[in-house]
Amino acid sequence: MSDLITDIAMFELSIEVIFLIVMFILLAVLSLIPDEKWIKITKSNWFDNFLHPKH
């Protein structure tokens, strides 16, 4: 029974490590995007209209 618990714990730990690695890769890719493009994406009007609809 203890072998099964150890296997499950190792499996969960490996999934968490893989998740962390994927998150770091995503952050690295996002950091490569130039600021000008980010400003265009984040300053677009549809997002502002979505958050603050004009009455």
C-alpha distance matrix in Angstrom:
0.0 3.8 5.4 5.3 6.6 8.8 10.0 10.9 12.6 14.5 15.6 16.9 18.6 20.2 21.5 23.0 24.6 26.1 27.4 29.1 30.6 32.0 33.4 35.1 36.6 37.9 39.5 41.1 42.5 43.8 45.4 47.4 49.2 52.6 53.6 56.4 54.1 51.9 55.0 56.1 52.7 52.3 56.0 56.4 58.1 55.7 53.1 55.7 57.1 53.6 53.1 56.7 58.4 62.1 63.7
3.8 0.0 3.8 5.4 5.0 6.1 8.6 9.9 10.5 12.2 14.1 15.3 16.3 18.2 20.0 21.1 22.4 24.2 25.7 26.9 28.5 30.2 31.5 33.0 34.6 36.1 37.5 38.9 40.7 42.0 43.3 45.4 47.4 50.7 51.6 54.6 52.5 50.2 53.3 54.6 51.4 50.9 54.6 55.2 57.0 54.9 52.1 54.6 56.2 52.9 52.1 55.7 57.6 61.4 63.1
5.4 3.8 0.0 3.8 5.5 5.1 6.1 8.6 9.8 10.5 12.1 14.2 15.2 16.3 18.3 19.9 20.9 22.3 24.2 25.6 26.8 28.5 30.2 31.5 32.8 34.5 36.1 37.3 38.9 40.5 41.9 43.7 45.7 49.2 50.3 53.3 51.1 49.0 52.2 53.4 50.2 50.0 53.7 54.2 56.3 54.1 51.4 54.1 55.8 52.5 51.9 55.6 57.5 61.2 63.1
5.3 5.4 3.8 0.0 3.8 5.4 5.1 6.2 8.6 9.9 10.5 12.3 14.1 15.3 16.5 18.4 19.9 21.0 22.5 24.4 25.7 27.0 28.6 30.4 31.6 33.0 34.7 36.2 37.5 39.0 40.7 42.5 44.3 47.8 48.9 51.6 49.3 47.2 50.4 51.4 48.1 47.9 51.6 51.9 53.8 51.5 48.9 51.6 53.1 49.7 49.3 53.0 54.7 58.4 60.2
6.6 5.0 5.5 3.8 0.0 3.8 5.5 5.1 6.1 8.6 9.8 10.6 12.2 14.2 15.4 16.6 18.3 20.0 21.1 22.6 24.4 25.8 27.0 28.7 30.4 31.6 33.1 34.7 36.3 37.5 39.0 41.1 42.9 46.3 47.1 50.0 47.8 45.5 48.6 49.8 46.5 46.0 49.7 50.2 52.1 49.9 47.1 49.7 51.2 47.9 47.2 50.8 52.7 56.4 58.2
8.8 6.1 5.1 5.4 3.8 0.0 3.8 5.5 5.1 6.1 8.5 9.9 10.4 12.2 14.2 15.3 16.3 18.2 19.9 21.0 22.4 24.3 25.7 26.9 28.5 30.2 31.5 32.9 34.6 36.1 37.4 39.3 41.4 44.7 45.7 48.8 46.7 44.5 47.6 49.0 45.8 45.5 49.2 49.9 52.0 49.9 47.1 49.7 51.5 48.3 47.6 51.3 53.3 57.0 58.9
10.0 8.6 6.1 5.1 5.5 3.8 0.0 3.8 5.5 5.2 6.1 8.6 9.8 10.5 12.3 14.3 15.2 16.4 18.3 20.0 21.0 22.5 24.3 25.8 26.9 28.6 30.3 31.5 32.9 34.6 36.1 37.8 39.8 43.3 44.5 47.4 45.1 43.1 46.4 47.5 44.3 44.2 48.0 48.4 50.5 48.4 45.8 48.6 50.3 47.0 46.6 50.4 52.2 55.9 57.9
10.9 9.9 8.6 6.2 5.1 5.5 3.8 0.0 3.8 5.5 5.0 6.1 8.5 9.9 10.6 12.4 14.2 15.3 16.5 18.5 20.0 21.1 22.6 24.5 25.8 27.0 28.7 30.4 31.7 33.0 34.7 36.6 38.3 41.8 42.8 45.6 43.2 41.0 44.2 45.3 42.0 41.7 45.5 45.8 47.8 45.5 42.9 45.7 47.2 43.9 43.4 47.2 48.9 52.7 54.6
12.6 10.5 9.8 8.6 6.1 5.1 5.5 3.8 0.0 3.8 5.4 5.1 6.1 8.6 9.9 10.6 12.3 14.2 15.3 16.5 18.4 20.0 21.1 22.7 24.4 25.8 27.0 28.7 30.4 31.6 33.0 35.1 37.0 40.3 41.1 44.1 42.0 39.7 42.8 44.2 41.0 40.5 44.2 44.9 47.0 45.0 42.1 44.7 46.5 43.3 42.5 46.2 48.3 52.0 54.0
14.5 12.2 10.5 9.9 8.6 6.1 5.2 5.5 3.8 0.0 3.8 5.4 5.0 6.1 8.6 9.8 10.4 12.2 14.1 15.2 16.4 18.3 19.8 21.0 22.5 24.3 25.7 26.9 28.6 30.2 31.4 33.3 35.4 38.8 39.9 42.9 40.9 38.8 42.0 43.4 40.3 40.1 43.9 44.6 46.9 45.0 42.2 44.9 46.9 43.8 43.2 46.9 49.0 52.7 54.9
15.6 14.1 12.1 10.5 9.8 8.5 6.1 5.0 5.4 3.8 0.0 3.8 5.4 5.2 6.2 8.7 9.9 10.6 12.3 14.3 15.4 16.5 18.4 20.1 21.2 22.6 24.5 25.8 27.1 28.6 30.3 32.0 33.9 37.4 38.6 41.4 39.1 37.1 40.4 41.5 38.3 38.2 42.0 42.4 44.7 42.6 40.0 42.9 44.6 41.5 41.2 44.9 46.8 50.5 52.7
16.9 15.3 14.2 12.3 10.6 9.9 8.6 6.1 5.1 5.4 3.8 0.0 3.8 5.5 5.1 6.3 8.7 9.9 10.5 12.4 14.4 15.4 16.5 18.6 20.1 21.1 22.7 24.5 25.9 27.0 28.7 30.7 32.4 35.8 36.7 39.5 37.3 35.0 38.2 39.4 36.1 35.8 39.6 40.1 42.2 40.1 37.4 40.1 41.9 38.7 38.2 41.9 43.8 47.6 49.7
18.6 16.3 15.2 14.1 12.2 10.4 9.8 8.5 6.1 5.0 5.4 3.8 0.0 3.8 5.4 5.1 6.2 8.6 9.8 10.6 12.4 14.3 15.3 16.6 18.5 20.0 21.2 22.6 24.5 25.8 27.0 29.1 31.1 34.4 35.3 38.4 36.4 34.1 37.3 38.8 35.8 35.4 39.2 40.0 42.3 40.5 37.7 40.3 42.3 39.4 38.6 42.3 44.5 48.2 50.5
20.2 18.2 16.3 15.3 14.2 12.2 10.5 9.9 8.6 6.1 5.2 5.5 3.8 0.0 3.8 5.4 5.0 6.1 8.5 9.8 10.5 12.3 14.2 15.4 16.5 18.3 20.0 21.0 22.6 24.3 25.7 27.4 29.5 32.9 34.2 37.1 35.0 33.1 36.5 37.7 34.7 34.8 38.6 39.2 41.7 40.0 37.3 40.1 42.2 39.3 38.9 42.6 44.7 48.3 50.7
21.5 20.0 18.3 16.5 15.4 14.2 12.3 10.6 9.9 8.6 6.2 5.1 5.4 3.8 0.0 3.8 5.5 5.1 6.1 8.7 9.9 10.5 12.3 14.3 15.3 16.5 18.4 20.0 21.1 22.5 24.3 26.1 27.8 31.3 32.5 35.2 32.9 30.8 34.2 35.2 32.1 32.1 35.9 36.3 38.7 36.7 34.2 37.0 38.9 36.0 35.7 39.4 41.3 45.0 47.4
23.0 21.1 19.9 18.4 16.6 15.3 14.3 12.4 10.6 9.8 8.7 6.3 5.1 5.4 3.8 0.0 3.8 5.4 5.0 6.2 8.7 9.9 10.5 12.4 14.3 15.3 16.5 18.4 20.0 21.0 22.5 24.7 26.4 29.7 30.6 33.5 31.5 29.2 32.4 33.7 30.7 30.3 34.1 34.9 37.2 35.5 32.7 35.3 37.4 34.5 33.9 37.6 39.8 43.4 45.8
24.6 22.4 20.9 19.9 18.3 16.3 15.2 14.2 12.3 10.4 9.9 8.7 6.2 5.0 5.5 3.8 0.0 3.8 5.4 5.1 6.2 8.6 9.8 10.6 12.4 14.3 15.4 16.5 18.5 20.0 21.1 23.0 25.2 28.5 29.6 32.7 30.8 28.8 32.1 33.6 30.8 30.6 34.4 35.4 38.0 36.6 33.8 36.4 38.8 36.1 35.5 39.2 41.4 45.0 47.6
26.1 24.2 22.3 21.0 20.0 18.2 16.4 15.3 14.2 12.2 10.6 9.9 8.6 6.1 5.1 5.4 3.8 0.0 3.8 5.4 5.1 6.2 8.6 9.9 10.6 12.3 14.3 15.3 16.6 18.3 19.9 21.5 23.5 27.0 28.4 31.2 29.0 27.3 30.8 31.9 29.0 29.3 33.1 33.7 36.4 34.8 32.3 35.2 37.4 34.7 34.5 38.2 40.2 43.8 46.4
27.4 25.7 24.2 22.5 21.1 19.9 18.3 16.5 15.3 14.1 12.3 10.5 9.8 8.5 6.1 5.0 5.4 3.8 0.0 3.8 5.5 5.1 6.2 8.7 9.9 10.6 12.4 14.3 15.4 16.5 18.3 20.3 21.8 25.3 26.4 29.1 26.9 24.8 28.2 29.3 26.3 26.3 30.1 30.7 33.2 31.6 28.9 31.8 33.9 31.2 30.8 34.6 36.7 40.2 42.8
29.1 26.9 25.6 24.4 22.6 21.0 20.0 18.5 16.5 15.2 14.3 12.4 10.6 9.8 8.7 6.2 5.1 5.4 3.8 0.0 3.8 5.4 5.0 6.2 8.6 9.9 10.6 12.3 14.3 15.3 16.4 18.7 20.6 23.8 24.7 27.8 26.0 23.8 27.1 28.6 25.9 25.7 29.4 30.5 33.2 31.9 29.1 31.6 34.1 31.7 31.0 34.6 37.0 40.4 43.2
30.6 28.5 26.8 25.7 24.4 22.4 21.0 20.0 18.4 16.4 15.4 14.4 12.4 10.5 9.9 8.7 6.2 5.1 5.5 3.8 0.0 3.8 5.4 5.1 6.2 8.7 9.9 10.5 12.4 14.2 15.3 16.9 19.2 22.5 24.0 27.0 25.2 23.4 26.9 28.3 25.8 26.1 29.8 30.8 33.8 32.6 30.1 32.8 35.3 33.0 32.6 36.2 38.5 41.9 44.8
32.0 30.2 28.5 27.0 25.8 24.3 22.5 21.1 20.0 18.3 16.5 15.4 14.3 12.3 10.5 9.9 8.6 6.2 5.1 5.4 3.8 0.0 3.8 5.5 5.1 6.2 8.6 9.8 10.6 12.3 14.2 15.6 17.4 20.9 22.4 25.1 22.9 21.2 24.8 25.8 23.1 23.6 27.3 28.0 30.9 29.6 27.2 30.1 32.4 30.1 30.0 33.7 35.7 39.1 42.0
33.4 31.5 30.2 28.6 27.0 25.7 24.3 22.6 21.1 19.8 18.4 16.5 15.3 14.2 12.3 10.5 9.8 8.6 6.2 5.0 5.4 3.8 0.0 3.8 5.4 5.1 6.2 8.6 9.9 10.5 12.2 14.5 15.9 19.2 20.2 23.1 21.1 19.0 22.3 23.7 21.0 21.0 24.7 25.7 28.5 27.4 24.7 27.4 29.9 27.7 27.2 30.8 33.1 36.4 39.4
35.1 33.0 31.5 30.4 28.7 26.9 25.8 24.5 22.7 21.0 20.1 18.6 16.6 15.4 14.3 12.4 10.6 9.9 8.7 6.2 5.1 5.5 3.8 0.0 3.8 5.4 5.1 6.1 8.6 9.8 10.4 12.6 14.8 17.9 19.1 22.3 20.7 18.8 22.2 23.9 21.6 21.7 25.4 26.7 29.8 29.1 26.4 28.9 31.7 29.8 29.2 32.6 35.1 38.3 41.4
36.6 34.6 32.8 31.6 30.4 28.5 26.9 25.8 24.4 22.5 21.2 20.1 18.5 16.5 15.3 14.3 12.4 10.6 9.9 8.6 6.2 5.1 5.4 3.8 0.0 3.8 5.4 5.0 6.2 8.6 9.8 10.9 13.2 16.6 18.5 21.3 19.4 18.1 21.7 23.0 20.7 21.5 25.1 26.1 29.3 28.6 26.3 29.0 31.7 29.9 29.7 33.2 35.4 38.5 41.7
37.9 36.1 34.5 33.0 31.6 30.2 28.6 27.0 25.8 24.3 22.6 21.1 20.0 18.3 16.5 15.3 14.3 12.3 10.6 9.9 8.7 6.2 5.1 5.4 3.8 0.0 3.8 5.4 5.1 6.1 8.5 10.1 11.3 14.9 16.4 18.9 16.7 15.1 18.8 19.9 17.3 18.0 21.7 22.5 25.7 24.8 22.5 25.3 27.9 26.1 26.0 29.5 31.6 34.8 37.9
39.5 37.5 36.1 34.7 33.1 31.5 30.3 28.7 27.0 25.7 24.5 22.7 21.2 20.0 18.4 16.5 15.4 14.3 12.4 10.6 9.9 8.6 6.2 5.1 5.4 3.8 0.0 3.8 5.5 5.0 6.1 8.7 10.3 13.3 14.3 17.3 15.8 13.7 17.2 18.9 16.7 16.9 20.5 21.9 25.1 24.7 22.1 24.5 27.4 25.9 25.3 28.6 31.1 34.1 37.4
41.1 38.9 37.3 36.2 34.7 32.9 31.5 30.4 28.7 26.9 25.8 24.5 22.6 21.0 20.0 18.4 16.5 15.3 14.3 12.3 10.5 9.8 8.6 6.1 5.0 5.4 3.8 0.0 3.8 5.5 5.1 6.6 9.3 12.3 14.1 17.1 15.8 14.6 18.1 19.7 18.1 18.7 22.1 23.5 27.0 26.9 24.6 26.9 30.0 28.7 28.3 31.5 33.9 36.7 40.1
42.5 40.7 38.9 37.5 36.3 34.6 32.9 31.7 30.4 28.6 27.1 25.9 24.5 22.6 21.1 20.0 18.5 16.6 15.4 14.3 12.4 10.6 9.9 8.6 6.2 5.1 5.5 3.8 0.0 3.8 5.4 5.3 7.2 10.7 13.0 15.5 13.5 12.8 16.6 17.6 15.9 17.2 20.5 21.4 25.0 24.7 22.8 25.4 28.2 27.0 27.1 30.3 32.4 35.2 38.6
43.8 42.0 40.5 39.0 37.5 36.1 34.6 33.0 31.6 30.2 28.6 27.0 25.8 24.3 22.5 21.0 20.0 18.3 16.5 15.3 14.2 12.3 10.5 9.8 8.6 6.1 5.0 5.5 3.8 0.0 3.8 5.3 5.5 8.9 10.3 12.9 11.0 9.5 13.2 14.5 12.7 13.6 17.0 18.2 21.7 21.5 19.5 21.9 24.8 23.7 23.7 26.7 28.9 31.7 35.1
45.4 43.3 41.9 40.7 39.0 37.4 36.1 34.7 33.0 31.4 30.3 28.7 27.0 25.7 24.3 22.5 21.1 19.9 18.3 16.4 15.3 14.2 12.2 10.4 9.8 8.5 6.1 5.1 5.4 3.8 0.0 3.8 5.4 7.6 9.0 12.2 11.4 10.1 13.3 15.3 14.3 14.8 17.8 19.6 23.2 23.6 21.4 23.4 26.6 25.9 25.4 28.2 30.7 33.3 36.8
47.4 45.4 43.7 42.5 41.1 39.3 37.8 36.6 35.1 33.3 32.0 30.7 29.1 27.4 26.1 24.7 23.0 21.5 20.3 18.7 16.9 15.6 14.5 12.6 10.9 10.1 8.7 6.6 5.3 5.3 3.8 0.0 3.8 6.2 9.0 11.6 10.6 10.6 13.9 15.3 14.7 16.1 18.8 20.2 24.0 24.5 22.8 24.9 28.0 27.5 27.4 30.1 32.3 34.7 38.3
49.2 47.4 45.7 44.3 42.9 41.4 39.8 38.3 37.0 35.4 33.9 32.4 31.1 29.5 27.8 26.4 25.2 23.5 21.8 20.6 19.2 17.4 15.9 14.8 13.2 11.3 10.3 9.3 7.2 5.5 5.4 3.8 0.0 3.8 6.5 8.4 6.9 7.2 10.6 11.6 11.1 12.8 15.3 16.6 20.3 21.0 19.6 21.6 24.6 24.3 24.5 27.1 29.1 31.4 35.0
52.6 50.7 49.2 47.8 46.3 44.7 43.3 41.8 40.3 38.8 37.4 35.8 34.4 32.9 31.3 29.7 28.5 27.0 25.3 23.8 22.5 20.9 19.2 17.9 16.6 14.9 13.3 12.3 10.7 8.9 7.6 6.2 3.8 0.0 3.8 5.5 5.7 6.7 9.0 10.4 11.2 12.6 14.4 16.1 19.8 21.1 19.9 21.4 24.5 24.8 24.8 27.0 29.1 30.9 34.7
53.6 51.6 50.3 48.9 47.1 45.7 44.5 42.8 41.1 39.9 38.6 36.7 35.3 34.2 32.5 30.6 29.6 28.4 26.4 24.7 24.0 22.4 20.2 19.1 18.5 16.4 14.3 14.1 13.0 10.3 9.0 9.0 6.5 3.8 0.0 3.8 5.4 5.0 6.1 8.6 9.8 10.3 11.7 14.0 17.6 19.3 17.8 18.8 22.2 22.7 22.3 24.2 26.5 28.3 32.0
56.4 54.6 53.3 51.6 50.0 48.8 47.4 45.6 44.1 42.9 41.4 39.5 38.4 37.1 35.2 33.5 32.7 31.2 29.1 27.8 27.0 25.1 23.1 22.3 21.3 18.9 17.3 17.1 15.5 12.9 12.2 11.6 8.4 5.5 3.8 0.0 3.8 5.4 5.1 6.3 8.7 10.0 10.4 12.3 15.8 17.9 17.1 17.9 21.0 22.0 22.1 23.6 25.5 26.9 30.7
54.1 52.5 51.1 49.3 47.8 46.7 45.1 43.2 42.0 40.9 39.1 37.3 36.4 35.0 32.9 31.5 30.8 29.0 26.9 26.0 25.2 22.9 21.1 20.7 19.4 16.7 15.8 15.8 13.5 11.0 11.4 10.6 6.9 5.7 5.4 3.8 0.0 3.8 5.4 5.0 6.2 8.6 9.8 10.8 14.5 15.9 15.2 16.8 19.6 20.2 20.7 22.6 24.3 26.0 29.8
51.9 50.2 49.0 47.2 45.5 44.5 43.1 41.0 39.7 38.8 37.1 35.0 34.1 33.1 30.8 29.2 28.8 27.3 24.8 23.8 23.4 21.2 19.0 18.8 18.1 15.1 13.7 14.6 12.8 9.5 10.1 10.6 7.2 6.7 5.0 5.4 3.8 0.0 3.8 5.4 5.0 5.9 8.2 9.9 13.6 14.8 13.3 14.8 17.9 18.2 18.2 20.3 22.4 24.4 28.1
55.0 53.3 52.2 50.4 48.6 47.6 46.4 44.2 42.8 42.0 40.4 38.2 37.3 36.5 34.2 32.4 32.1 30.8 28.2 27.1 26.9 24.8 22.3 22.2 21.7 18.8 17.2 18.1 16.6 13.2 13.3 13.9 10.6 9.0 6.1 5.1 5.4 3.8 0.0 3.8 5.5 5.2 5.6 8.2 11.6 13.6 12.3 13.0 16.3 17.2 17.0 18.5 20.7 22.2 26.0
56.1 54.6 53.4 51.4 49.8 49.0 47.5 45.3 44.2 43.4 41.5 39.4 38.8 37.7 35.2 33.7 33.6 31.9 29.3 28.6 28.3 25.8 23.7 23.9 23.0 19.9 18.9 19.7 17.6 14.5 15.3 15.3 11.6 10.4 8.6 6.3 5.0 5.4 3.8 0.0 3.8 5.7 5.4 6.1 9.7 11.6 11.3 12.4 15.1 16.2 16.8 18.3 19.7 21.2 25.0
52.7 51.4 50.2 48.1 46.5 45.8 44.3 42.0 41.0 40.3 38.3 36.1 35.8 34.7 32.1 30.7 30.8 29.0 26.3 25.9 25.8 23.1 21.0 21.6 20.7 17.3 16.7 18.1 15.9 12.7 14.3 14.7 11.1 11.2 9.8 8.7 6.2 5.0 5.5 3.8 0.0 3.8 5.7 5.6 9.3 10.0 9.1 11.2 13.8 14.1 14.9 17.0 18.5 20.5 24.2
52.3 50.9 50.0 47.9 46.0 45.5 44.2 41.7 40.5 40.1 38.2 35.8 35.4 34.8 32.1 30.3 30.6 29.3 26.3 25.7 26.1 23.6 21.0 21.7 21.5 18.0 16.9 18.7 17.2 13.6 14.8 16.1 12.8 12.6 10.3 10.0 8.6 5.9 5.2 5.7 3.8 0.0 3.8 5.6 8.6 9.6 7.6 8.9 12.2 12.4 12.3 14.4 16.5 18.7 22.3
56.0 54.6 53.7 51.6 49.7 49.2 48.0 45.5 44.2 43.9 42.0 39.6 39.2 38.6 35.9 34.1 34.4 33.1 30.1 29.4 29.8 27.3 24.7 25.4 25.1 21.7 20.5 22.1 20.5 17.0 17.8 18.8 15.3 14.4 11.7 10.4 9.8 8.2 5.6 5.4 5.7 3.8 0.0 3.8 6.4 8.8 7.6 7.6 10.8 12.2 12.1 13.2 15.2 16.7 20.4
56.4 55.2 54.2 51.9 50.2 49.9 48.4 45.8 44.9 44.6 42.4 40.1 40.0 39.2 36.3 34.9 35.4 33.7 30.7 30.5 30.8 28.0 25.7 26.7 26.1 22.5 21.9 23.5 21.4 18.2 19.6 20.2 16.6 16.1 14.0 12.3 10.8 9.9 8.2 6.1 5.6 5.6 3.8 0.0 3.8 5.8 6.1 7.0 9.1 10.6 11.7 12.8 13.8 15.4 19.1
58.1 57.0 56.3 53.8 52.1 52.0 50.5 47.8 47.0 46.9 44.7 42.2 42.3 41.7 38.7 37.2 38.0 36.4 33.2 33.2 33.8 30.9 28.5 29.8 29.3 25.7 25.1 27.0 25.0 21.7 23.2 24.0 20.3 19.8 17.6 15.8 14.5 13.6 11.6 9.7 9.3 8.6 6.4 3.8 0.0 3.8 5.4 5.1 6.0 8.4 9.9 10.2 10.6 11.8 15.5
55.7 54.9 54.1 51.5 49.9 49.9 48.4 45.5 45.0 45.0 42.6 40.1 40.5 40.0 36.7 35.5 36.6 34.8 31.6 31.9 32.6 29.6 27.4 29.1 28.6 24.8 24.7 26.9 24.7 21.5 23.6 24.5 21.0 21.1 19.3 17.9 15.9 14.8 13.6 11.6 10.0 9.6 8.8 5.8 3.8 0.0 3.8 5.5 5.0 6.0 8.6 9.7 9.6 11.6 15.0
53.1 52.1 51.4 48.9 47.1 47.1 45.8 42.9 42.1 42.2 40.0 37.4 37.7 37.3 34.2 32.7 33.8 32.3 28.9 29.1 30.1 27.2 24.7 26.4 26.3 22.5 22.1 24.6 22.8 19.5 21.4 22.8 19.6 19.9 17.8 17.1 15.2 13.3 12.3 11.3 9.1 7.6 7.6 6.1 5.4 3.8 0.0 3.8 5.4 5.0 6.3 8.5 9.7 12.4 15.8
55.7 54.6 54.1 51.6 49.7 49.7 48.6 45.7 44.7 44.9 42.9 40.1 40.3 40.1 37.0 35.3 36.4 35.2 31.8 31.6 32.8 30.1 27.4 28.9 29.0 25.3 24.5 26.9 25.4 21.9 23.4 24.9 21.6 21.4 18.8 17.9 16.8 14.8 13.0 12.4 11.2 8.9 7.6 7.0 5.1 5.5 3.8 0.0 3.8 5.4 5.2 5.9 7.7 9.9 13.5
57.1 56.2 55.8 53.1 51.2 51.5 50.3 47.2 46.5 46.9 44.6 41.9 42.3 42.2 38.9 37.4 38.8 37.4 33.9 34.1 35.3 32.4 29.9 31.7 31.7 27.9 27.4 30.0 28.2 24.8 26.6 28.0 24.6 24.5 22.2 21.0 19.6 17.9 16.3 15.1 13.8 12.2 10.8 9.1 6.0 5.0 5.4 3.8 0.0 3.8 5.5 5.0 4.8 7.0 10.5
53.6 52.9 52.5 49.7 47.9 48.3 47.0 43.9 43.3 43.8 41.5 38.7 39.4 39.3 36.0 34.5 36.1 34.7 31.2 31.7 33.0 30.1 27.7 29.8 29.9 26.1 25.9 28.7 27.0 23.7 25.9 27.5 24.3 24.8 22.7 22.0 20.2 18.2 17.2 16.2 14.1 12.4 12.2 10.6 8.4 6.0 5.0 5.4 3.8 0.0 3.8 5.7 5.8 9.3 12.0
53.1 52.1 51.9 49.3 47.2 47.6 46.6 43.4 42.5 43.2 41.2 38.2 38.6 38.9 35.7 33.9 35.5 34.5 30.8 31.0 32.6 30.0 27.2 29.2 29.7 26.0 25.3 28.3 27.1 23.7 25.4 27.4 24.5 24.8 22.3 22.1 20.7 18.2 17.0 16.8 14.9 12.3 12.1 11.7 9.9 8.6 6.3 5.2 5.5 3.8 0.0 3.8 6.3 9.6 12.3
56.7 55.7 55.6 53.0 50.8 51.3 50.4 47.2 46.2 46.9 44.9 41.9 42.3 42.6 39.4 37.6 39.2 38.2 34.6 34.6 36.2 33.7 30.8 32.6 33.2 29.5 28.6 31.5 30.3 26.7 28.2 30.1 27.1 27.0 24.2 23.6 22.6 20.3 18.5 18.3 17.0 14.4 13.2 12.8 10.2 9.7 8.5 5.9 5.0 5.7 3.8 0.0 3.8 6.4 9.1
58.4 57.6 57.5 54.7 52.7 53.3 52.2 48.9 48.3 49.0 46.8 43.8 44.5 44.7 41.3 39.8 41.4 40.2 36.7 37.0 38.5 35.7 33.1 35.1 35.4 31.6 31.1 33.9 32.4 28.9 30.7 32.3 29.1 29.1 26.5 25.5 24.3 22.4 20.7 19.7 18.5 16.5 15.2 13.8 10.6 9.6 9.7 7.7 4.8 5.8 6.3 3.8 0.0 3.8 6.3
62.1 61.4 61.2 58.4 56.4 57.0 55.9 52.7 52.0 52.7 50.5 47.6 48.2 48.3 45.0 43.4 45.0 43.8 40.2 40.4 41.9 39.1 36.4 38.3 38.5 34.8 34.1 36.7 35.2 31.7 33.3 34.7 31.4 30.9 28.3 26.9 26.0 24.4 22.2 21.2 20.5 18.7 16.7 15.4 11.8 11.6 12.4 9.9 7.0 9.3 9.6 6.4 3.8 0.0 3.8
63.7 63.1 63.1 60.2 58.2 58.9 57.9 54.6 54.0 54.9 52.7 49.7 50.5 50.7 47.4 45.8 47.6 46.4 42.8 43.2 44.8 42.0 39.4 41.4 41.7 37.9 37.4 40.1 38.6 35.1 36.8 38.3 35.0 34.7 32.0 30.7 29.8 28.1 26.0 25.0 24.2 22.3 20.4 19.1 15.5 15.0 15.8 13.5 10.5 12.0 12.3 9.1 6.3 3.8 0.0
